[in-house]
Amino acid sequence: MTRHHGVTRVLRRTALPLLGLSSVMLSGCLSGGGGGGDDSESASSGVFIDAPVAGLQYATDSRSGETDSAGTFQY
């Protein structure tokens, strides 16, 4: 086995999998799906149950806004 062959083997076993993993991680960061906004598909919702509180301003770690007429909010 030559020295060049050994280096190639090391690259295949370490560098290429790391490159693939970092590509996947970077694509998740660049996907444009940042926090905030009204993306109700990925948001959970809650409701004030004691009484509907319409127009209440709220802020969570990921969203902010106002409750609707039924007291529902997104978080």
PQR file with spaces between the fields and no chain letter, atoms N, CA, C, O and H, PARSE charges and radii, in Angstrom:
ATOM       1  N    MET     1       0.847   -1.169    0.000 -0.4000 1.5000
ATOM       2  CA   MET     1       0.000    0.000    0.000 -0.0000 2.0000
ATOM       3  C    MET     1       0.899    1.241    0.000  0.5500 1.7000
ATOM       4  O    MET     1       1.856    1.332    0.769 -0.5500 1.4000
ATOM       5  N    THR     2       0.579    2.170   -0.858 -0.4000 1.5000
ATOM       6  CA   THR     2       1.377    3.394   -0.945 -0.0000 2.0000
ATOM       7  C    THR     2       0.840    4.437    0.012  0.5500 1.7000
ATOM       8  O    THR     2      -0.269    4.318    0.532 -0.5500 1.4000
ATOM       9  H    THR     2      -0.198    2.097   -1.483  0.4000 1.0000
ATOM      10  N    ARG     3       1.633    5.442    0.231 -0.4000 1.5000
ATOM      11  CA   ARG     3       1.216    6.534    1.118 -0.0000 2.0000
ATOM      12  C    ARG     3      -0.017    7.248    0.559  0.5500 1.7000
ATOM      13  O    ARG     3      -0.919    7.613    1.312 -0.5500 1.4000
ATOM      14  H    ARG     3       2.534    5.539   -0.191  0.4000 1.0000
ATOM      15  N    HIS     4      -0.054    7.444   -0.749 -0.4000 1.5000
ATOM      16  CA   HIS     4      -1.192    8.114   -1.381 -0.0000 2.0000
ATOM      17  C    HIS     4      -2.483    7.335   -1.155  0.5500 1.7000
ATOM      18  O    HIS     4      -3.531    7.928   -0.898 -0.5500 1.4000
ATOM      19  H    HIS     4       0.680    7.147   -1.361  0.4000 1.0000
ATOM      20  N    HIS     5      -2.413    6.023   -1.248 -0.4000 1.5000
ATOM      21  CA   HIS     5      -3.591    5.185   -1.039 -0.0000 2.0000
ATOM      22  C    HIS     5      -4.092    5.305    0.405  0.5500 1.7000
ATOM      23  O    HIS     5      -5.300    5.322    0.641 -0.5500 1.4000
ATOM      24  H    HIS     5      -1.563    5.540   -1.457  0.4000 1.0000
ATOM      25  N    GLY     6      -3.170    5.387    1.368 -0.4000 1.5000
ATOM      26  CA   GLY     6      -3.558    5.537    2.771 -0.0000 2.0000
ATOM      27  C    GLY     6      -4.248    6.860    3.037  0.5500 1.7000
ATOM      28  O    GLY     6      -5.218    6.910    3.794 -0.5500 1.4000
ATOM      29  H    GLY     6      -2.189    5.373    1.176  0.4000 1.0000
ATOM      30  N    VAL     7      -3.770    7.926    2.431 -0.4000 1.5000
ATOM      31  CA   VAL     7      -4.393    9.249    2.587 -0.0000 2.0000
ATOM      32  C    VAL     7      -5.789    9.240    1.986  0.5500 1.7000
ATOM      33  O    VAL     7      -6.717    9.797    2.572 -0.5500 1.4000
ATOM      34  H    VAL     7      -2.983    7.886    1.816  0.4000 1.0000
ATOM      35  N    THR     8      -5.948    8.619    0.834 -0.4000 1.5000
ATOM      36  CA   THR     8      -7.254    8.533    0.190 -0.0000 2.0000
ATOM      37  C    THR     8      -8.239    7.782    1.070  0.5500 1.7000
ATOM      38  O    THR     8      -9.402    8.174    1.172 -0.5500 1.4000
ATOM      39  H    THR     8      -5.193    8.167    0.358  0.4000 1.0000
ATOM      40  N    ARG     9      -7.792    6.714    1.700 -0.4000 1.5000
ATOM      41  CA   ARG     9      -8.661    5.932    2.577 -0.0000 2.0000
ATOM      42  C    ARG     9      -9.114    6.774    3.776  0.5500 1.7000
ATOM      43  O    ARG     9     -10.283    6.729    4.159 -0.5500 1.4000
ATOM      44  H    ARG     9      -6.847    6.396    1.617  0.4000 1.0000
ATOM      45  N    VAL    10      -8.203    7.531    4.360 -0.4000 1.5000
ATOM      46  CA   VAL    10      -8.543    8.391    5.498 -0.0000 2.0000
ATOM      47  C    VAL    10      -9.563    9.441    5.076  0.5500 1.7000
ATOM      48  O    VAL    10     -10.513    9.708    5.812 -0.5500 1.4000
ATOM      49  H    VAL    10      -7.253    7.568    4.049  0.4000 1.0000
ATOM      50  N    LEU    11      -9.379   10.039    3.905 -0.4000 1.5000
ATOM      51  CA   LEU    11     -10.331   11.037    3.422 -0.0000 2.0000
ATOM      52  C    LEU    11     -11.715   10.439    3.235  0.5500 1.7000
ATOM      53  O    LEU    11     -12.715   11.067    3.582 -0.5500 1.4000
ATOM      54  H    LEU    11      -8.607    9.823    3.308  0.4000 1.0000
ATOM      55  N    ARG    12     -11.779    9.249    2.697 -0.4000 1.5000
ATOM      56  CA   ARG    12     -13.081    8.613    2.496 -0.0000 2.0000
ATOM      57  C    ARG    12     -13.772    8.317    3.814  0.5500 1.7000
ATOM      58  O    ARG    12     -14.992    8.448    3.919 -0.5500 1.4000
ATOM      59  H    ARG    12     -10.966    8.739    2.415  0.4000 1.0000
ATOM      60  N    ARG    13     -13.015    7.925    4.809 -0.4000 1.5000
ATOM      61  CA   ARG    13     -13.615    7.527    6.086 -0.0000 2.0000
ATOM      62  C    ARG    13     -13.958    8.701    6.986  0.5500 1.7000
ATOM      63  O    ARG    13     -14.839    8.573    7.835 -0.5500 1.4000
ATOM      64  H    ARG    13     -12.025    7.819    4.724  0.4000 1.0000
ATOM      65  N    THR    14     -13.304    9.825    6.833 -0.4000 1.5000
ATOM      66  CA   THR    14     -13.553   10.941    7.751 -0.0000 2.0000
ATOM      67  C    THR    14     -14.054   12.195    7.058  0.5500 1.7000
ATOM      68  O    THR    14     -15.100   12.728    7.428 -0.5500 1.4000
ATOM      69  H    THR    14     -12.588    9.929    6.143  0.4000 1.0000
ATOM      70  N    ALA    15     -13.335   12.666    6.073 -0.4000 1.5000
ATOM      71  CA   ALA    15     -13.665   13.958    5.476 -0.0000 2.0000
ATOM      72  C    ALA    15     -14.979   13.930    4.711  0.5500 1.7000
ATOM      73  O    ALA    15     -15.785   14.851    4.846 -0.5500 1.4000
ATOM      74  H    ALA    15     -12.485   12.233    5.773  0.4000 1.0000
ATOM      75  N    LEU    16     -15.211   12.910    3.922 -0.4000 1.5000
ATOM      76  CA   LEU    16     -16.438   12.874    3.135 -0.0000 2.0000
ATOM      77  C    LEU    16     -17.696   12.765    4.000  0.5500 1.7000
ATOM      78  O    LEU    16     -18.656   13.492    3.742 -0.5500 1.4000
ATOM      79  H    LEU    16     -14.557   12.161    3.812  0.4000 1.0000
ATOM      80  N    PRO    17     -17.739   11.893    5.014 -0.5600 1.5000
ATOM      81  CA   PRO    17     -18.920   11.900    5.889  0.2800 2.0000
ATOM      82  C    PRO    17     -19.105   13.232    6.626  0.5500 1.7000
ATOM      83  O    PRO    17     -20.234   13.688    6.801 -0.5500 1.4000
ATOM      84  N    LEU    18     -18.016   13.849    7.051 -0.4000 1.5000
ATOM      85  CA   LEU    18     -18.127   15.150    7.713 -0.0000 2.0000
ATOM      86  C    LEU    18     -18.638   16.213    6.757  0.5500 1.7000
ATOM      87  O    LEU    18     -19.429   17.068    7.154 -0.5500 1.4000
ATOM      88  H    LEU    18     -17.098   13.478    6.908  0.4000 1.0000
ATOM      89  N    LEU    19     -18.205   16.175    5.519 -0.4000 1.5000
ATOM      90  CA   LEU    19     -18.691   17.114    4.517 -0.0000 2.0000
ATOM      91  C    LEU    19     -20.190   16.927    4.294  0.5500 1.7000
ATOM      92  O    LEU    19     -20.931   17.906    4.197 -0.5500 1.4000
ATOM      93  H    LEU    19     -17.562   15.480    5.197  0.4000 1.0000
ATOM      94  N    GLY    20     -20.633   15.686    4.214 -0.4000 1.5000
ATOM      95  CA   GLY    20     -22.056   15.419    4.047 -0.0000 2.0000
ATOM      96  C    GLY    20     -22.871   15.898    5.233  0.5500 1.7000
ATOM      97  O    GLY    20     -23.928   16.505    5.060 -0.5500 1.4000
ATOM      98  H    GLY    20     -20.031   14.892    4.293  0.4000 1.0000
ATOM      99  N    LEU    21     -22.386   15.630    6.434 -0.4000 1.5000
ATOM     100  CA   LEU    21     -23.090   16.062    7.639 -0.0000 2.0000
ATOM     101  C    LEU    21     -23.153   17.577    7.725  0.5500 1.7000
ATOM     102  O    LEU    21     -24.205   18.133    8.042 -0.5500 1.4000
ATOM     103  H    LEU    21     -21.528   15.137    6.575  0.4000 1.0000
ATOM     104  N    SER    22     -22.056   18.249    7.449 -0.4000 1.5000
ATOM     105  CA   SER    22     -22.061   19.711    7.522 -0.0000 2.0000
ATOM     106  C    SER    22     -22.946   20.308    6.439  0.5500 1.7000
ATOM     107  O    SER    22     -23.544   21.362    6.656 -0.5500 1.4000
ATOM     108  H    SER    22     -21.202   17.797    7.191  0.4000 1.0000
ATOM     109  N    SER    23     -23.047   19.669    5.282 -0.4000 1.5000
ATOM     110  CA   SER    23     -23.943   20.152    4.228 -0.0000 2.0000
ATOM     111  C    SER    23     -25.396   20.083    4.680  0.5500 1.7000
ATOM     112  O    SER    23     -26.166   21.014    4.447 -0.5500 1.4000
ATOM     113  H    SER    23     -22.561   18.813    5.106  0.4000 1.0000
ATOM     114  N    VAL    24     -25.766   18.993    5.319 -0.4000 1.5000
ATOM     115  CA   VAL    24     -27.134   18.850    5.817 -0.0000 2.0000
ATOM     116  C    VAL    24     -27.424   19.893    6.889  0.5500 1.7000
ATOM     117  O    VAL    24     -28.487   20.514    6.886 -0.5500 1.4000
ATOM     118  H    VAL    24     -25.140   18.237    5.508  0.4000 1.0000
ATOM     119  N    MET    25     -26.485   20.084    7.797 -0.4000 1.5000
ATOM     120  CA   MET    25     -26.693   21.060    8.868 -0.0000 2.0000
ATOM     121  C    MET    25     -26.781   22.474    8.305  0.5500 1.7000
ATOM     122  O    MET    25     -27.623   23.257    8.745 -0.5500 1.4000
ATOM     123  H    MET    25     -25.622   19.580    7.799  0.4000 1.0000
ATOM     124  N    LEU    26     -25.942   22.811    7.356 -0.4000 1.5000
ATOM     125  CA   LEU    26     -25.959   24.140    6.767 -0.0000 2.0000
ATOM     126  C    LEU    26     -27.234   24.380    5.980  0.5500 1.7000
ATOM     127  O    LEU    26     -27.770   25.488    6.007 -0.5500 1.4000
ATOM     128  H    LEU    26     -25.258   22.175    6.999  0.4000 1.0000
ATOM     129  N    SER    27     -27.730   23.382    5.287 -0.4000 1.5000
ATOM     130  CA   SER    27     -28.965   23.568    4.531 -0.0000 2.0000
ATOM     131  C    SER    27     -30.136   23.824    5.475  0.5500 1.7000
ATOM     132  O    SER    27     -31.064   24.547    5.114 -0.5500 1.4000
ATOM     133  H    SER    27     -27.295   22.481    5.264  0.4000 1.0000
ATOM     134  N    GLY    28     -30.112   23.253    6.667 -0.4000 1.5000
ATOM     135  CA   GLY    28     -31.152   23.541    7.645 -0.0000 2.0000
ATOM     136  C    GLY    28     -31.095   24.971    8.132  0.5500 1.7000
ATOM     137  O    GLY    28     -32.132   25.572    8.413 -0.5500 1.4000
ATOM     138  H    GLY    28     -29.357   22.666    6.960  0.4000 1.0000
ATOM     139  N    CYS    29     -29.900   25.526    8.237 -0.4000 1.5000
ATOM     140  CA   CYS    29     -29.745   26.911    8.674 -0.0000 2.0000
ATOM     141  C    CYS    29     -30.138   27.895    7.590  0.5500 1.7000
ATOM     142  O    CYS    29     -30.590   28.998    7.897 -0.5500 1.4000
ATOM     143  H    CYS    29     -29.058   25.038    8.009  0.4000 1.0000
ATOM     144  N    LEU    30     -29.978   27.528    6.349 -0.4000 1.5000
ATOM     145  CA   LEU    30     -30.237   28.441    5.245 -0.0000 2.0000
ATOM     146  C    LEU    30     -31.599   28.236    4.607  0.5500 1.7000
ATOM     147  O    LEU    30     -31.868   28.824    3.559 -0.5500 1.4000
ATOM     148  H    LEU    30     -29.610   26.633    6.100  0.4000 1.0000
ATOM     149  N    SER    31     -32.467   27.428    5.195 -0.4000 1.5000
ATOM     150  CA   SER    31     -33.733   27.102    4.558 -0.0000 2.0000
ATOM     151  C    SER    31     -34.723   28.250    4.567  0.5500 1.7000
ATOM     152  O    SER    31     -35.744   28.165    3.885 -0.5500 1.4000
ATOM     153  H    SER    31     -32.248   26.950    6.046  0.4000 1.0000
ATOM     154  N    GLY    32     -34.472   29.317    5.304 -0.4000 1.5000
ATOM     155  CA   GLY    32     -35.359   30.469    5.293 -0.0000 2.0000
ATOM     156  C    GLY    32     -36.556   30.321    6.211  0.5500 1.7000
ATOM     157  O    GLY    32     -37.474   31.138    6.136 -0.5500 1.4000
ATOM     158  H    GLY    32     -33.642   29.387    5.858  0.4000 1.0000
ATOM     159  N    GLY    33     -36.587   29.343    7.052 -0.4000 1.5000
ATOM     160  CA   GLY    33     -37.720   29.142    7.940 -0.0000 2.0000
ATOM     161  C    GLY    33     -37.475   29.733    9.309  0.5500 1.7000
ATOM     162  O    GLY    33     -37.715   29.071   10.318 -0.5500 1.4000
ATOM     163  H    GLY    33     -35.841   28.680    7.112  0.4000 1.0000
ATOM     164  N    GLY    34     -37.009   30.947    9.364 -0.4000 1.5000
ATOM     165  CA   GLY    34     -36.671   31.585   10.630 -0.0000 2.0000
ATOM     166  C    GLY    34     -37.845   31.691   11.576  0.5500 1.7000
ATOM     167  O    GLY    34     -38.995   31.517   11.172 -0.5500 1.4000
ATOM     168  H    GLY    34     -36.814   31.485    8.544  0.4000 1.0000
ATOM     169  N    GLY    35     -37.561   31.972   12.821 -0.4000 1.5000
ATOM     170  CA   GLY    35     -38.600   32.083   13.834 -0.0000 2.0000
ATOM     171  C    GLY    35     -39.447   33.322   13.657  0.5500 1.7000
ATOM     172  O    GLY    35     -39.127   34.202   12.858 -0.5500 1.4000
ATOM     173  H    GLY    35     -36.627   32.114   13.148  0.4000 1.0000
ATOM     174  N    GLY    36     -40.512   33.383   14.395 -0.4000 1.5000
ATOM     175  CA   GLY    36     -41.403   34.531   14.331 -0.0000 2.0000
ATOM     176  C    GLY    36     -42.383   34.416   13.185  0.5500 1.7000
ATOM     177  O    GLY    36     -42.370   33.438   12.437 -0.5500 1.4000
ATOM     178  H    GLY    36     -40.773   32.668   15.044  0.4000 1.0000
ATOM     179  N    GLY    37     -43.227   35.411   13.049 -0.4000 1.5000
ATOM     180  CA   GLY    37     -44.180   35.423   11.956 -0.0000 2.0000
ATOM     181  C    GLY    37     -45.421   34.623   12.279  0.5500 1.7000
ATOM     182  O    GLY    37     -45.604   34.155   13.403 -0.5500 1.4000
ATOM     183  H    GLY    37     -43.238   36.206   13.656  0.4000 1.0000
ATOM     184  N    ASP    38     -46.273   34.473   11.276 -0.4000 1.5000
ATOM     185  CA   ASP    38     -47.542   33.789   11.459 -0.0000 2.0000
ATOM     186  C    ASP    38     -47.596   32.482   10.683  0.5500 1.7000
ATOM     187  O    ASP    38     -48.614   32.201   10.052 -0.5500 1.4000
ATOM     188  H    ASP    38     -46.125   34.854   10.363  0.4000 1.0000
ATOM     189  N    ASP    39     -46.570   31.693   10.703 -0.4000 1.5000
ATOM     190  CA   ASP    39     -46.542   30.415   10.017 -0.0000 2.0000
ATOM     191  C    ASP    39     -47.309   29.400   10.845  0.5500 1.7000
ATOM     192  O    ASP    39     -46.712   28.659   11.626 -0.5500 1.4000
ATOM     193  H    ASP    39     -45.742   31.922   11.216  0.4000 1.0000
ATOM     194  N    SER    40     -48.627   29.355   10.683 -0.4000 1.5000
ATOM     195  CA   SER    40     -49.469   28.526   11.539 -0.0000 2.0000
ATOM     196  C    SER    40     -49.291   27.038   11.279  0.5500 1.7000
ATOM     197  O    SER    40     -49.733   26.230   12.096 -0.5500 1.4000
ATOM     198  H    SER    40     -49.112   29.957   10.049  0.4000 1.0000
ATOM     199  N    GLU    41     -48.656   26.636   10.166 -0.4000 1.5000
ATOM     200  CA   GLU    41     -48.441   25.220    9.906 -0.0000 2.0000
ATOM     201  C    GLU    41     -47.489   24.597   10.914  0.5500 1.7000
ATOM     202  O    GLU    41     -47.666   23.438   11.287 -0.5500 1.4000
ATOM     203  H    GLU    41     -48.297   27.293    9.502  0.4000 1.0000
ATOM     204  N    SER    42     -46.484   25.339   11.362 -0.4000 1.5000
ATOM     205  CA   SER    42     -45.521   24.781   12.298 -0.0000 2.0000
ATOM     206  C    SER    42     -45.736   25.291   13.719  0.5500 1.7000
ATOM     207  O    SER    42     -44.968   24.947   14.618 -0.5500 1.4000
ATOM     208  H    SER    42     -46.341   26.281   11.060  0.4000 1.0000
ATOM     209  N    ALA    43     -46.745   26.087   13.930 -0.4000 1.5000
ATOM     210  CA   ALA    43     -46.988   26.663   15.247 -0.0000 2.0000
ATOM     211  C    ALA    43     -47.991   25.819   16.022  0.5500 1.7000
ATOM     212  O    ALA    43     -48.863   25.167   15.447 -0.5500 1.4000
ATOM     213  H    ALA    43     -47.368   26.366   13.200  0.4000 1.0000
ATOM     214  N    SER    44     -47.846   25.850   17.313 -0.4000 1.5000
ATOM     215  CA   SER    44     -48.859   25.283   18.192 -0.0000 2.0000
ATOM     216  C    SER    44     -49.756   26.428   18.623  0.5500 1.7000
ATOM     217  O    SER    44     -49.374   27.594   18.528 -0.5500 1.4000
ATOM     218  H    SER    44     -47.137   26.379   17.780  0.4000 1.0000
ATOM     219  N    SER    45     -50.935   26.101   19.091 -0.4000 1.5000
ATOM     220  CA   SER    45     -51.825   27.168   19.541 -0.0000 2.0000
ATOM     221  C    SER    45     -52.337   26.859   20.932  0.5500 1.7000
ATOM     222  O    SER    45     -52.429   25.702   21.342 -0.5500 1.4000
ATOM     223  H    SER    45     -51.246   25.154   19.167  0.4000 1.0000
ATOM     224  N    GLY    46     -52.661   27.903   21.632 -0.4000 1.5000
ATOM     225  CA   GLY    46     -53.221   27.800   22.968 -0.0000 2.0000
ATOM     226  C    GLY    46     -54.434   28.706   23.068  0.5500 1.7000
ATOM     227  O    GLY    46     -54.647   29.562   22.209 -0.5500 1.4000
ATOM     228  H    GLY    46     -52.586   28.842   21.298  0.4000 1.0000
ATOM     229  N    VAL    47     -55.228   28.520   24.112 -0.4000 1.5000
ATOM     230  CA   VAL    47     -56.436   29.319   24.305 -0.0000 2.0000
ATOM     231  C    VAL    47     -56.528   29.698   25.768  0.5500 1.7000
ATOM     232  O    VAL    47     -56.323   28.865   26.651 -0.5500 1.4000
ATOM     233  H    VAL    47     -55.054   27.825   24.810  0.4000 1.0000
ATOM     234  N    PHE    48     -56.839   30.966   26.023 -0.4000 1.5000
ATOM     235  CA   PHE    48     -57.153   31.370   27.390 -0.0000 2.0000
ATOM     236  C    PHE    48     -58.522   30.799   27.712  0.5500 1.7000
ATOM     237  O    PHE    48     -59.501   31.143   27.049 -0.5500 1.4000
ATOM     238  H    PHE    48     -57.005   31.643   25.306  0.4000 1.0000
ATOM     239  N    ILE    49     -58.613   29.923   28.727 -0.4000 1.5000
ATOM     240  CA   ILE    49     -59.856   29.187   28.940 -0.0000 2.0000
ATOM     241  C    ILE    49     -60.765   29.784   30.003  0.5500 1.7000
ATOM     242  O    ILE    49     -61.951   29.455   30.046 -0.5500 1.4000
ATOM     243  H    ILE    49     -57.818   29.644   29.265  0.4000 1.0000
ATOM     244  N    ASP    50     -60.246   30.649   30.859 -0.4000 1.5000
ATOM     245  CA   ASP    50     -61.129   31.248   31.863 -0.0000 2.0000
ATOM     246  C    ASP    50     -62.197   32.089   31.188  0.5500 1.7000
ATOM     247  O    ASP    50     -63.366   32.051   31.572 -0.5500 1.4000
ATOM     248  H    ASP    50     -59.283   30.917   30.825  0.4000 1.0000
ATOM     249  N    ALA    51     -61.793   32.841   30.191 -0.4000 1.5000
ATOM     250  CA   ALA    51     -62.701   33.651   29.390 -0.0000 2.0000
ATOM     251  C    ALA    51     -61.956   34.025   28.120  0.5500 1.7000
ATOM     252  O    ALA    51     -60.753   34.278   28.168 -0.5500 1.4000
ATOM     253  H    ALA    51     -60.843   32.872   29.879  0.4000 1.0000
ATOM     254  N    PRO    52     -62.644   34.065   26.984 -0.5600 1.5000
ATOM     255  CA   PRO    52     -61.970   34.498   25.758  0.2800 2.0000
ATOM     256  C    PRO    52     -61.434   35.922   25.919  0.5500 1.7000
ATOM     257  O    PRO    52     -62.168   36.827   26.316 -0.5500 1.4000
ATOM     258  N    VAL    53     -60.179   36.109   25.614 -0.4000 1.5000
ATOM     259  CA   VAL    53     -59.543   37.415   25.755 -0.0000 2.0000
ATOM     260  C    VAL    53     -59.108   37.848   24.359  0.5500 1.7000
ATOM     261  O    VAL    53     -58.005   37.511   23.925 -0.5500 1.4000
ATOM     262  H    VAL    53     -59.582   35.374   25.290  0.4000 1.0000
ATOM     263  N    ALA    54     -59.944   38.576   23.662 -0.4000 1.5000
ATOM     264  CA   ALA    54     -59.640   39.021   22.302 -0.0000 2.0000
ATOM     265  C    ALA    54     -58.743   40.245   22.340  0.5500 1.7000
ATOM     266  O    ALA    54     -58.942   41.145   23.155 -0.5500 1.4000
ATOM     267  H    ALA    54     -60.839   38.849   24.014  0.4000 1.0000
ATOM     268  N    GLY    55     -57.751   40.275   21.450 -0.4000 1.5000
ATOM     269  CA   GLY    55     -56.895   41.448   21.314 -0.0000 2.0000
ATOM     270  C    GLY    55     -55.794   41.568   22.346  0.5500 1.7000
ATOM     271  O    GLY    55     -55.139   42.607   22.420 -0.5500 1.4000
ATOM     272  H    GLY    55     -57.589   39.544   20.788  0.4000 1.0000
ATOM     273  N    LEU    56     -55.571   40.538   23.146 -0.4000 1.5000
ATOM     274  CA   LEU    56     -54.501   40.569   24.139 -0.0000 2.0000
ATOM     275  C    LEU    56     -53.163   40.399   23.426  0.5500 1.7000
ATOM     276  O    LEU    56     -52.979   39.430   22.689 -0.5500 1.4000
ATOM     277  H    LEU    56     -56.104   39.694   23.086  0.4000 1.0000
ATOM     278  N    GLN    57     -52.236   41.315   23.631 -0.4000 1.5000
ATOM     279  CA   GLN    57     -50.914   41.196   23.025 -0.0000 2.0000
ATOM     280  C    GLN    57     -50.083   40.220   23.848  0.5500 1.7000
ATOM     281  O    GLN    57     -50.097   40.258   25.079 -0.5500 1.4000
ATOM     282  H    GLN    57     -52.385   42.102   24.229  0.4000 1.0000
ATOM     283  N    TYR    58     -49.356   39.341   23.151 -0.4000 1.5000
ATOM     284  CA   TYR    58     -48.534   38.347   23.830 -0.0000 2.0000
ATOM     285  C    TYR    58     -47.207   38.206   23.101  0.5500 1.7000
ATOM     286  O    TYR    58     -47.072   38.611   21.947 -0.5500 1.4000
ATOM     287  H    TYR    58     -49.344   39.310   22.151  0.4000 1.0000
ATOM     288  N    ALA    59     -46.232   37.628   23.787 -0.4000 1.5000
ATOM     289  CA   ALA    59     -44.927   37.320   23.185 -0.0000 2.0000
ATOM     290  C    ALA    59     -44.415   36.034   23.809  0.5500 1.7000
ATOM     291  O    ALA    59     -44.416   35.887   25.032 -0.5500 1.4000
ATOM     292  H    ALA    59     -46.342   37.298   24.725  0.4000 1.0000
ATOM     293  N    THR    60     -43.976   35.098   22.967 -0.4000 1.5000
ATOM     294  CA   THR    60     -43.342   33.864   23.423 -0.0000 2.0000
ATOM     295  C    THR    60     -41.902   33.871   22.923  0.5500 1.7000
ATOM     296  O    THR    60     -41.463   34.845   22.311 -0.5500 1.4000
ATOM     297  H    THR    60     -43.976   35.217   21.974  0.4000 1.0000
ATOM     298  N    ASP    61     -41.169   32.800   23.175 -0.4000 1.5000
ATOM     299  CA   ASP    61     -39.794   32.717   22.674 -0.0000 2.0000
ATOM     300  C    ASP    61     -39.737   32.734   21.152  0.5500 1.7000
ATOM     301  O    ASP    61     -38.755   33.202   20.577 -0.5500 1.4000
ATOM     302  H    ASP    61     -41.526   32.009   23.672  0.4000 1.0000
ATOM     303  N    SER    62     -40.787   32.226   20.488 -0.4000 1.5000
ATOM     304  CA   SER    62     -40.738   32.102   19.032 -0.0000 2.0000
ATOM     305  C    SER    62     -41.730   32.985   18.284  0.5500 1.7000
ATOM     306  O    SER    62     -41.586   33.158   17.074 -0.5500 1.4000
ATOM     307  H    SER    62     -41.585   31.845   20.956  0.4000 1.0000
ATOM     308  N    ARG    63     -42.712   33.540   18.943 -0.4000 1.5000
ATOM     309  CA   ARG    63     -43.754   34.316   18.255 -0.0000 2.0000
ATOM     310  C    ARG    63     -44.270   35.446   19.129  0.5500 1.7000
ATOM     311  O    ARG    63     -44.041   35.486   20.338 -0.5500 1.4000
ATOM     312  H    ARG    63     -42.830   33.400   19.926  0.4000 1.0000
ATOM     313  N    SER    64     -44.969   36.358   18.480 -0.4000 1.5000
ATOM     314  CA   SER    64     -45.680   37.410   19.200 -0.0000 2.0000
ATOM     315  C    SER    64     -46.896   37.781   18.371  0.5500 1.7000
ATOM     316  O    SER    64     -46.941   37.509   17.172 -0.5500 1.4000
ATOM     317  H    SER    64     -45.154   36.326   17.498  0.4000 1.0000
ATOM     318  N    GLY    65     -47.863   38.391   18.993 -0.4000 1.5000
ATOM     319  CA   GLY    65     -49.065   38.785   18.269 -0.0000 2.0000
ATOM     320  C    GLY    65     -50.181   39.137   19.224  0.5500 1.7000
ATOM     321  O    GLY    65     -49.945   39.515   20.371 -0.5500 1.4000
ATOM     322  H    GLY    65     -47.827   38.613   19.968  0.4000 1.0000
ATOM     323  N    GLU    66     -51.418   39.005   18.728 -0.4000 1.5000
ATOM     324  CA   GLU    66     -52.614   39.270   19.528 -0.0000 2.0000
ATOM     325  C    GLU    66     -53.515   38.048   19.488  0.5500 1.7000
ATOM     326  O    GLU    66     -53.553   37.319   18.497 -0.5500 1.4000
ATOM     327  H    GLU    66     -51.610   38.697   17.796  0.4000 1.0000
ATOM     328  N    THR    67     -54.229   37.838   20.565 -0.4000 1.5000
ATOM     329  CA   THR    67     -55.198   36.745   20.583 -0.0000 2.0000
ATOM     330  C    THR    67     -56.372   37.089   19.677  0.5500 1.7000
ATOM     331  O    THR    67     -56.704   38.259   19.486 -0.5500 1.4000
ATOM     332  H    THR    67     -54.198   38.430   21.370  0.4000 1.0000
ATOM     333  N    ASP    68     -56.997   36.048   19.119 -0.4000 1.5000
ATOM     334  CA   ASP    68     -58.167   36.285   18.275 -0.0000 2.0000
ATOM     335  C    ASP    68     -59.426   36.396   19.136  0.5500 1.7000
ATOM     336  O    ASP    68     -59.339   36.440   20.364 -0.5500 1.4000
ATOM     337  H    ASP    68     -56.728   35.098   19.275  0.4000 1.0000
ATOM     338  N    SER    69     -60.584   36.442   18.500 -0.4000 1.5000
ATOM     339  CA   SER    69     -61.839   36.653   19.234 -0.0000 2.0000
ATOM     340  C    SER    69     -62.174   35.509   20.182  0.5500 1.7000
ATOM     341  O    SER    69     -62.963   35.695   21.108 -0.5500 1.4000
ATOM     342  H    SER    69     -60.655   36.407   17.503  0.4000 1.0000
ATOM     343  N    ALA    70     -61.591   34.324   19.971 -0.4000 1.5000
ATOM     344  CA   ALA    70     -61.834   33.184   20.855 -0.0000 2.0000
ATOM     345  C    ALA    70     -60.755   33.053   21.927  0.5500 1.7000
ATOM     346  O    ALA    70     -60.792   32.117   22.725 -0.5500 1.4000
ATOM     347  H    ALA    70     -60.951   34.173   19.218  0.4000 1.0000
ATOM     348  N    GLY    71     -59.791   33.983   21.956 -0.4000 1.5000
ATOM     349  CA   GLY    71     -58.714   33.918   22.935 -0.0000 2.0000
ATOM     350  C    GLY    71     -57.576   33.000   22.531  0.5500 1.7000
ATOM     351  O    GLY    71     -56.757   32.631   23.372 -0.5500 1.4000
ATOM     352  H    GLY    71     -59.762   34.743   21.307  0.4000 1.0000
ATOM     353  N    THR    72     -57.507   32.623   21.259 -0.4000 1.5000
ATOM     354  CA   THR    72     -56.472   31.714   20.766 -0.0000 2.0000
ATOM     355  C    THR    72     -55.199   32.484   20.440  0.5500 1.7000
ATOM     356  O    THR    72     -55.249   33.603   19.930 -0.5500 1.4000
ATOM     357  H    THR    72     -58.172   32.923   20.575  0.4000 1.0000
ATOM     358  N    PHE    73     -54.055   31.869   20.743 -0.4000 1.5000
ATOM     359  CA   PHE    73     -52.754   32.462   20.423 -0.0000 2.0000
ATOM     360  C    PHE    73     -51.831   31.386   19.885  0.5500 1.7000
ATOM     361  O    PHE    73     -52.018   30.202   20.167 -0.5500 1.4000
ATOM     362  H    PHE    73     -54.014   30.960   21.158  0.4000 1.0000
ATOM     363  N    GLN    74     -50.830   31.796   19.108 -0.4000 1.5000
ATOM     364  CA   GLN    74     -49.851   30.879   18.518 -0.0000 2.0000
ATOM     365  C    GLN    74     -48.556   30.952   19.312  0.5500 1.7000
ATOM     366  O    GLN    74     -48.141   32.029   19.740 -0.5500 1.4000
ATOM     367  H    GLN    74     -50.678   32.758   18.879  0.4000 1.0000
ATOM     368  N    TYR    75     -47.924   29.811   19.504 -0.4000 1.5000
ATOM     369  CA   TYR    75     -46.617   29.789   20.176 -0.0000 2.0000
ATOM     370  C    TYR    75     -45.715   28.759   19.566  0.5500 1.7000
ATOM     371  O    TYR    75     -44.575   28.600   20.004 -0.5500 1.4000
ATOM     372  H    TYR    75     -48.261   28.936   19.156  0.4000 1.0000
